[in-house]
């Protein structure tokens, strides 16, 4: 880990950005530190979303039409029980 001051970082930003690719770089300011972390763009934004294969829960699920029908029945039951 390399710890540098804010003045040193301001004077040599590219040097420390390049260094952060291979090691931890920390910038000390007052009572705290900032960590420079390298994340390649290909790893964070370029990944395709992975989809899982349907499992037993998926095949046991009810359809949207069946769900609507059951909800309507429940609403009618609640409404009629309040009369």
Secondary structure, 3 states (H helix, E strand, C coil): CEEEEHHHHHHCHHHHHHHCCCCCEEEEECCEEEEECCCCHHHHCCCCCCCCCCCHHHHHCCCHHHHHHHHHHHHHHHHHHCC
